[in-house]
Amino acid sequence: MVGLVLVSHSDALVTGLRDLVAQMEPEVPLAPAGGTDDGELGTSLDLVMAAIDDADQGDGVVILFDLGSAEMTAESACEFLDDDQRDRVLVVDAPLVEGAIAAASAAGGGANLGEVAAAAVRLGPAEGDENGEPSALEASIEL
């Protein structure tokens, strides 16, 4: 099953979000990575890497984040993964709360990595054209 990593500058935010999502999809591997190593506001490369390991059961991991520097931390963590694991991890720009709920629902239903990522992305700003063509991000995710 595809797992989710929730990255935020606030441990309380992603711990609460993990608890909320787990009530809806208790089987989905969820790992929060919030705050710094010493519990302050910010992000931690080590916490993100540990969360990836916790959430990865072999089918991949979708990482969702709250702010731009959390995205940079998530992307940096991916650079330290071995090639096999890196191929199973996607950092996805989607609304953190709604994206996590949608992604967990898809993962809980047996969706693959691309489908889980796409479920989160679909909740973002409508970037498609008037004919319903997908946004560039949606089009880049293999289903």
TORDOZA-572136 format. One line per 5 residues: number of its first residue (from 1); their letters; for each residue x, y, z of C-alpha. Coordinates in steps of 0.5 Angstrom, whole numbers, plus 500, padded with zeros to 3 digits. Layout:
N
NUM) A) X,Y,Z; ...
//
This chain:
143
1) MVGLV) 500,500,500; 502,507,498; 504,511,505; 504,518,506; 509,523,509
6) LVSHS) 506,530,512; 511,535,512; 510,542,516; 514,547,520; 509,545,526
11) DALVT) 509,538,529; 502,539,532; 499,541,525; 502,534,522; 501,530,528
16) GLRDL) 494,532,528; 493,531,521; 496,524,522; 490,523,527; 485,526,523
21) VAQME) 487,522,517; 488,515,521; 481,516,523; 478,515,516; 484,511,513
26) PEVPL) 487,507,519; 491,502,514; 494,507,510; 502,508,513; 502,515,515
31) APAGG) 508,519,518; 509,526,520; 515,530,520; 514,537,523; 518,542,526
36) TDDGE) 526,541,528; 530,536,531; 529,540,538; 522,541,537; 522,548,535
41) LGTSL) 518,551,529; 522,549,522; 523,543,518; 528,537,519; 532,533,514
46) DLVMA) 533,528,519; 525,528,521; 523,527,514; 528,522,512; 526,518,518
51) AIDDA) 518,519,516; 520,516,509; 523,510,512; 517,509,517; 511,510,511
56) DQGDG) 515,506,506; 512,499,505; 515,498,498; 509,501,494; 512,508,495
61) VVILF) 511,514,499; 507,521,497; 510,527,501; 505,533,502; 508,539,505
66) DLGSA) 505,546,508; 510,551,505; 516,552,500; 522,551,505; 518,544,507
71) EMTAE) 518,542,500; 526,544,499; 527,540,505; 523,534,503; 526,534,496
76) SACEF) 533,535,499; 531,528,503; 530,525,497; 537,526,494; 539,522,500
81) LDDDQ) 535,516,499; 538,510,495; 536,510,488; 531,504,489; 527,508,494
86) RDRVL) 528,515,491; 524,512,485; 518,510,489; 518,517,493; 514,523,490
91) VVDAP) 514,530,493; 507,533,491; 505,540,491; 498,540,494; 493,543,499
96) LVEGA) 496,539,505; 490,537,509; 485,536,503; 491,533,499; 492,528,505
101) IAAAS) 485,526,506; 484,525,498; 491,521,498; 490,517,504; 483,515,501
106) AAGGG) 486,513,494; 491,509,498; 486,506,502; 483,504,496; 489,500,493
111) ANLGE) 491,506,488; 498,506,486; 503,511,487; 501,516,481; 494,515,483
116) VAAAA) 495,517,490; 499,523,488; 494,525,483; 488,524,488; 492,530,492
121) VRLGP) 494,534,486; 486,534,484; 485,538,490; 489,544,488; 488,550,484
126) AEGDE) 484,549,477; 490,550,472; 487,546,467; 484,549,461; 477,550,459
131) NGEPS) 477,543,456; 479,540,462; 486,538,460; 490,537,466; 495,542,469
136) ALEAS) 502,541,468; 503,537,474; 497,533,473; 500,531,466; 507,529,469
141) IEL) 504,524,474; 504,517,471; 498,514,473
//
